[in-house]
Amino acid sequence: MDSLEEAKQCFLDGLALQEKGDLEQAELSYKKALDLAPGRPSVMNNLAAVFIELRKYPEARQLCETLLEINPEDETALLNLGNCQIKLGSAEEALLSYDKALGVKPEYADALNNRGSALLELKRLPEALESCNRALALKPDHVEALNNRGNVLLELKRPGEALASYERALAVRPDHVEALYNRGNVLLELKRPGEALASYELALGVKPGYAEALNNRGYALLQLNRPEEALASFDRALATNPDYAQALNSRGDALLDLGRHEELIENCRTLLRVKPDYGYARGGLLRARMQCCEWAEYDESAARISEDIRAGKRADTPFNFLAVSESAADQLRCSRIFVADKHPAAAQPVWHGERYRHDKIRVAYLSADLRNHAVAFLIAGLIEAHDRTRFDIAAISIGPDSNDEMRARLRSAFDRMIDVRNKSDHEVALLLRELEIDIAIDLQGFTKHCRPGILAHRAAPVQVNYLGYPGTMGADYIDYIIGDRCVIPPGHHPGYTEKVVYMPDCYQVNDSKRRIAERTPTRAELGLPEKAFVFCCFNNNHKINPGVFDVWMRLLSKVQGSVLWLLEDNKTVARNLRREAERRGIAGGRVIFAPRVKMEEHLARQRLADLFLDTLPYNAHVTASDALWVGLPLVTHRGGAFAGRVAASLLNAVGLPELITNSREDYEALALKLAVDRDLLADLKARLARNRATHPLFDTDRFRRHIEAAYVTMWERSQRGDSPASFAVPQLVGG
């Protein structure tokens, strides 16, 4: 065999190896062909393509430039050069190369498709879609163009069409690994995690070490509430690529779901080492440490996160940030950053200004917490009490159906409850439009399982932020926030994108039918000293910070034999807080922890405490209502933003404003005074017992009349075509 014949055979061997995916051997075959017959453009172009697949971008670029020096109109070299440029992060240069290739060969389907990729990278989405469509007009079964078109459609927020494009690609080539992966992604977007999981499994069958598919497989498993399996999938992704930042972040979500907080702390630290500017990672680390009450460098971390937020960085999520900052202005900045990044307003709203004409105002409450959950405990009585002659009340359930007692109660209370977990945000928005909902109430905000994307589609004429999230959502598509003059004083309006609806008493609804277990346990049964003064705080542990804990320890040092009774979110908290107590000169055994129990039992056991101590910047909310409901006085320090002013609002509404303080020093002094003056404390308890039945806080029907008046005003303004505006609900006769 002469050298030319041998070169030809090496070229054919290279093609076969490249087709099989054996790229290293393909590279050797092409190089041998070029040694035997130098300068062959077809061999050089194929070698350049192999270099690109092997991520040898400088070698690929040099080869393409050599080819173009020989023939500036070599369309394949121009295509490969563009492919190399886009991999090197230069989409603008790639676009120029693809356009040159098309100047040479206008009906070059591959160049049109890859041009679409460059335009997608540049966020020029309509042009990208048009380029993919041109490629498909030339070659309808062009698998890469069908896959790429799906990617563009997904970016255009057209997931149904994107799915159809991926399905067409897979009909042509069922083992196309990128189309299988991308189909999984769009199925996740469509809230179909089971089908997404199956698609990722198929992709991994073709390409077992596909890190991105392993990561997104884990995310699908998280959505299916299978966190252990999700964690294993993230670990497999990281075994393939230890510096894969997205998989580290996803792994953190699994550890959080599993309650493995100490591992989560280390995971967050690893993520920040790999990618120091990863979105929301710095706040995630602080939150993980706060969940364990691990406070090393707490002040420095909190200050840096606040500074980063002011600089417009994605330093923390809005919900986490509530426990870090009491600046309403900074909380607004944080929410705006998050909404712009994760939940921007849809380009095409589903409601276009139509005026609905109904006999009743149609109200939909959107929540993931219609089960044994704090929000449900507060709102159940209101749902039952709503005036059905004037209102149609629907539930849009976006969270798990736990099939518990509260779920059954709420299912009976609502006129209808619609489970939309497996519908996309756009589909839910269309459902609200189809139901002609007048007022959509988001009870979730930015809390767990939230879906602001539903209302980002402008699903209803009036959209309201209420109850679940104590702060602004920073979204122009949310019209109102329901508050009161304590949680949002008139001077605080600049910290809110929403218009403020002022309830006349307290913004927080309460259920006057909440059950307390018949039997109250003894102190001895719960490990509490029989005669000692018992301070308590049943807030979630992440609300406790070093400054608050300093005050509590000083109180223990001044009140002989007293103890502090806290909720135990995890075992690490107990260990850390006892150690923190000892650092402050207090025996660790004087900090006593209570496990989580059924709500009725939790309410009953609170009667054993003497005084509830609040936290700042994130107050007790439902936990404050719990304490007051069972007759336990609470001392609060009123903060600077909504989340730090809730307990003050509750105390005003139950007729005990003297338990509100405005400085840490006054908070400490009042708590000490009540601990040493038992007569004063007994008088407060007696007043609280009386006021529970006579003051507004626990009068569900009074609240119902006021919030319905608010809904009517919102609806009337909408019917007139007026823009949302802040307003106060007047005290109603009999209210």
ZIPEJO-V681258 format. One record per backbone hydrogen bond with DSSP energy under -1.0 kcal/mol. CO is the residue of the C=O (numbers start at 1). NH is the residue of the N-H. Records with the same first field share a line. If there is no record, write none. Layout:
CO=NH, NH
This chain:
2=6
3=7
4=8
5=9
6=10
7=11
8=12
9=13
10=14
11=15
12=16
13=17
14=18
15=19
16=20
17=22
21=23
22=26
23=27
24=28
25=29
26=30
27=31
28=32
29=33
30=34
31=35
32=36
33=37
40=44
41=45
42=46
43=47
44=48
45=49
46=50
47=51
48=52
49=53
50=54
51=56
52=55
55=57
56=60
57=61
58=62
59=63
60=64
61=65
62=66
63=67
64=68
65=69
66=70
67=71
71=74
73=75
74=78
75=79
76=80
77=81
78=82
79=83
80=84
81=85
82=86
83=87
84=88
85=90
86=89
90=94
91=95
92=96
93=97
94=98
95=99
96=100
97=101
98=102
99=103
100=104
101=105
105=108
107=109
108=112
109=113
110=114
111=115
112=116
113=117
114=118
115=119
116=120
117=121
118=122
119=124
120=123
123=125
124=128
125=129
126=130
127=131
128=132
129=133
130=134
131=135
132=136
133=137
134=138
135=139
139=142
141=143
142=146
143=147
144=148
145=149
146=150
147=151
148=152
149=153
150=154
151=155
152=156
153=158
154=157
158=162
159=163
160=164
161=165
162=166
163=167
164=168
165=169
166=170
167=171
168=172
169=173
173=176
176=180
177=181
178=182
179=183
180=184
181=185
182=186
183=187
184=188
185=189
186=190
187=192
188=191
192=196
193=197
194=198
195=199
196=200
197=201
198=202
199=203
200=204
201=205
202=206
203=207
207=210
209=211
210=214
211=215
212=216
213=217
214=218
215=219
216=220
217=221
218=222
219=223
220=224
221=226
222=225
226=230
227=231
228=232
229=233
230=234
231=235
232=236
233=237
234=238
235=239
236=240
237=241
241=244
243=245
244=248
245=249
246=250
247=251
248=252
249=253
250=254
251=255
252=256
253=257
254=258
255=260
256=259
259=261
260=264
261=265
262=266
263=267
264=268
265=269
266=270
267=271
268=272
269=273
270=274
271=275
275=278
278=281
280=284
281=285
282=286
283=287
284=288
285=289
286=290
287=291
289=294
295=298
297=301
298=302
299=303
300=304
301=305
302=306
303=307
304=308
305=309
306=310
307=311
308=313
309=312
313=315
314=280
315=283
317=321
318=322
320=323
321=324, 325
327=331
328=332
329=333
330=334
331=335
332=336
333=337
334=338
335=339
336=340
337=341
338=342
339=343
361=392
362=438, 439
363=394
364=441
365=396
366=443
367=398
369=371
371=373
373=377
374=378
375=379
376=380
379=383
380=384
381=385
382=386
387=390, 391
390=361
392=363
393=415
394=365
395=418
396=367
397=420
404=408
405=409
406=410
407=411
408=412
409=413
410=414
416=395
418=397
420=423
424=428
425=429
426=430
427=431
428=432
429=433
430=434
431=435
432=437
438=462
439=364
440=464
441=366
442=466
444=447
447=450
451=454
452=456
454=457
455=458
456=346
457=350
458=351
462=440
463=479, 480
464=442
465=482
466=468
469=471
475=478
479=499
480=465
481=501
483=503
484=488
489=492
490=493
492=495
493=496
499=481
500=727
501=483
502=729
511=514
523=528
524=527
533=563
534=610, 611
535=565
536=613
540=543
541=544
545=549
546=550
547=551
548=552
549=553
550=554
551=555
552=556
553=557
554=558
555=559
559=562
563=535
564=592
565=537
566=594
570=574
571=575
572=576
573=577
574=578
575=579
576=580
577=581
578=582
579=583
581=586
582=585
587=590
588=591
590=564
592=566
594=568
598=602
599=603
600=517, 604
601=605
602=606
604=607
605=608
606=609
611=536
612=635
621=625
622=626
623=627
624=628
625=629
626=630
627=632
628=631
633=612
635=614
636=661
641=644
642=645
643=619
644=639
645=649
646=650
647=651
648=652
649=653
650=654
651=656
652=655
653=697
656=659
657=660
659=636
661=638
663=667
664=668
665=669
666=670
667=671
668=672
669=673
670=674
671=675
672=676
673=677
677=681
678=682
679=683
680=684
681=685
682=686
683=687
684=688
685=689
686=690
687=691
688=692
690=693
691=695
696=699
698=700
699=703
700=704
701=705
702=706
703=707
704=708
705=709
706=710
707=711
708=712
709=713
710=714
711=715
712=716
713=717
714=718
715=719
716=720
717=722
718=721
727=502
732=735
